[in-house]
Amino acid sequence: MEQVRIVGQSGGDDSLRAGDIEEIEKAHALIVCHGQTQKNAGLHSDTIYDELLTNKGERQAEHLADFLPSAPTRIILSPSLRTKLTANAIISKFPRADVSEWPIQDFTILNPDKHQNLSEEDRKLYIQRYWQDANPQYRDGGVAESFMGFWQRVKMFREGISRLVPGALVITHGQFMRMIKLQEIYEKPDRNAMDNFHMWEDMFQIAHTARIAMAKGEYIDFPKASHLPPDLITY
């Protein structure tokens, strides 16, 4: 199956920009993927460096901050360092914005304590087996969570964000954004939903700092990266 990279339009078309700004201003919340990290660029060496943004990642965050037409009513971050680093440029632009941390981190499939001595290839085999088994209730232990647990965490986020006043900016992760969109289509975390989530993970790549607009009725748009010039679009 052909891979699709979801980025929307990029570059400086004034009519597109005007339409995107109007979409942002009307959105109940804006959900954003973090900037490119050293790990994303293949430069990682350990957990700390995995989280650090590359120079491109910092520039992506700066372009996003410049693109925002007004201060968010709240900035919500995951516990991951990469979301906090992505937020720096936005917080500098809007220093009075309230900043809070929510459990909107990425989906952890494997227990790192259990698999820390494995090679990258062996880890990939375990993950492949996990998706082949497609058991929504299976949990690998430790900090790992089941697909059902991840589903419930995203559902709680959607319920929480719907109760806030409009205008929140949420900086999270690609998997979390895919699950938000998946829950528009599937009502429960069964095997079918799990299979399709995995298919989406393989098919659709979300650009770093790409954004989705969430309407009050919880309609979720597809990600766009029109705030970025083409040379800054990475996955």
C-alpha positions in Angstrom: 0.0 0.0 0.0 1.3 3.4 -1.0 2.6 5.6 1.9 0.9 9.0 2.2 2.6 11.9 4.0 0.0 14.2 5.4 1.2 17.8 5.4 -1.3 19.9 3.6 0.0 22.9 1.7 3.3 24.5 2.6 4.9 27.8 1.7 3.8 31.4 1.7 0.6 31.6 -0.4 -1.3 34.5 1.1 -4.7 33.1 0.3 -3.8 29.8 1.9 -2.4 31.6 4.9 -5.6 33.7 5.4 -7.7 30.5 5.2 -5.5 28.7 7.7 -5.5 31.6 10.2 -9.3 31.7 10.0 -9.4 28.0 10.7 -7.1 28.4 13.7 -9.1 31.2 15.1 -12.4 29.2 14.8 -10.9 26.0 16.2 -11.8 24.9 19.7 -8.2 23.6 20.1 -5.1 23.3 17.9 -3.2 20.0 18.2 0.4 20.1 17.2 3.1 17.5 16.7 6.5 18.3 18.3 9.5 19.5 16.3 12.1 17.2 14.8 14.4 15.6 17.4 17.9 14.2 17.2 16.4 10.7 17.1 14.1 11.6 14.2 17.1 12.8 12.3 19.0 9.6 13.0 21.5 11.3 15.4 20.3 9.8 18.7 22.8 8.3 21.2 20.8 8.0 24.5 17.5 8.9 26.0 18.4 12.5 26.8 19.7 13.3 23.3 16.8 11.5 21.7 14.5 14.2 23.2 16.6 17.2 22.0 15.4 19.1 19.0 17.7 19.5 15.9 18.3 22.9 14.5 15.6 22.2 12.0 13.2 21.3 14.8 13.9 24.6 16.5 13.3 26.5 13.3 10.0 24.5 12.8 8.9 25.6 16.2 9.8 29.2 15.5 7.8 29.2 12.2 4.8 27.8 14.1 5.1 30.5 16.8 5.3 33.2 14.1 2.3 31.7 12.3 0.0 31.8 15.4 -2.3 34.9 15.1 -3.1 35.3 18.8 -2.2 34.0 22.2 -3.5 30.6 23.1 -5.9 30.5 26.0 -3.7 27.6 27.4 -0.7 25.7 26.2 -0.9 22.0 27.0 2.3 19.8 26.8 3.0 16.2 27.2 5.6 15.1 29.9 8.2 14.6 27.1 11.1 17.1 26.8 10.6 17.4 23.1 7.2 19.0 23.4 8.5 21.5 26.0 11.4 22.5 23.7 8.9 22.9 20.8 6.8 25.2 23.0 9.7 27.5 23.9 9.3 29.8 20.9 5.5 30.0 21.5 6.0 30.8 25.2 8.5 33.5 24.3 6.0 35.1 22.0 3.1 34.7 24.4 4.7 34.8 27.9 1.4 35.2 29.7 -0.2 32.1 28.4 -1.0 29.5 31.0 1.2 26.3 30.5 0.2 22.9 31.9 1.2 19.3 31.5 -1.3 16.6 30.6 -0.7 12.8 30.0 -0.7 13.1 26.2 2.6 11.3 25.7 3.4 8.9 23.0 2.2 5.3 23.0 4.7 3.0 24.7 4.4 -0.6 23.4 7.4 -2.3 25.0 8.5 -2.3 28.6 12.1 -0.8 28.3 13.3 -2.6 31.4 12.4 -5.9 29.8 13.9 -5.2 26.4 16.8 -2.8 27.2 19.5 -5.3 26.2 18.0 -6.2 22.8 19.2 -4.9 19.5 17.1 -2.5 17.5 16.3 -5.4 15.1 15.1 -7.6 17.9 12.9 -4.8 19.3 11.4 -4.4 15.9 10.5 -8.1 15.9 8.8 -7.8 19.2 6.8 -4.8 18.0 5.9 -6.6 14.8 4.6 -9.5 16.8 2.6 -7.2 19.0 0.7 -5.8 16.0 0.3 -9.2 14.5 -1.3 -10.6 17.7 -3.6 -7.5 17.8 -4.7 -8.0 21.4 -6.0 -4.6 22.6 -5.7 -5.7 26.3 -2.1 -7.0 26.1 0.3 -4.9 28.3 4.1 -5.6 28.3 4.5 -4.4 31.9 6.4 -1.4 33.4 5.7 1.9 31.8 4.2 0.1 28.7 0.4 0.3 28.2 -2.1 -1.7 26.3 -3.8 -0.4 23.2 -7.0 -0.2 25.2 -5.2 1.9 27.8 -3.8 4.2 25.2 -7.4 4.5 23.7 -8.8 5.5 27.1 -6.0 8.0 27.7 -6.8 9.7 24.3 -10.5 9.6 25.1 -10.0 11.3 28.4 -8.0 14.0 26.7 -10.8 14.6 24.2 -13.3 14.8 27.0 -11.0 17.2 29.0 -10.2 19.5 26.1 -13.9 19.8 25.2 -14.6 21.3 28.7 -12.0 24.0 28.3 -12.7 27.4 26.8 -11.8 27.6 23.1 -8.3 28.5 22.0 -6.0 25.9 23.7 -2.8 24.9 21.9 -1.7 21.3 22.5 1.8 20.0 21.7 1.9 16.2 21.5 3.1 13.3 19.3 2.2 11.8 16.0 0.7 8.6 17.4 -1.5 10.6 19.8 -2.7 12.7 16.9 -3.5 9.6 14.8 -5.5 8.1 17.7 -7.5 11.3 18.1 -8.5 11.0 14.4 -9.1 7.3 14.7 -11.7 7.8 17.5 -13.8 9.7 15.1 -14.3 6.5 13.1 -14.2 3.7 15.7 -16.4 3.5 18.8 -14.3 1.0 20.8 -10.7 -0.3 20.9 -11.3 -3.7 19.4 -9.0 -5.7 17.1 -10.4 -3.9 14.0 -9.6 -0.5 15.4 -6.1 -1.7 16.5 -5.4 -3.2 13.0 -6.5 0.1 11.3 -4.5 2.2 13.8 -1.4 0.2 12.8 -2.2 0.6 9.1 -2.5 4.4 9.6 0.8 4.4 11.4 2.4 2.7 8.4 0.5 4.7 5.7 0.3 8.3 7.1 3.3 10.2 8.3 2.7 13.4 10.2 5.2 16.2 9.6 7.0 17.7 12.6 4.9 20.7 14.0 2.0 19.8 11.7 -1.2 20.9 13.3 -4.8 19.7 13.3 -7.8 21.9 14.2 -10.4 20.4 16.6 -13.8 21.9 16.3 -16.2 22.2 19.3 -18.2 19.3 18.0 -14.9 17.3 18.1 -14.6 17.1 14.3 -10.8 16.6 13.7 -9.3 18.0 10.5 -6.3 16.3 8.8 -2.8 17.6 9.7 -1.4 20.6 7.9 2.1 22.1 7.8 1.4 25.3 5.8 3.3 27.3 8.3 6.6 25.7 7.1 8.7 26.3 4.0 9.2 23.1 2.0 12.9 22.8 3.1 11.8 22.5 6.8 9.2 19.7 6.3 10.5 16.6 8.0 8.9 13.4 9.5 
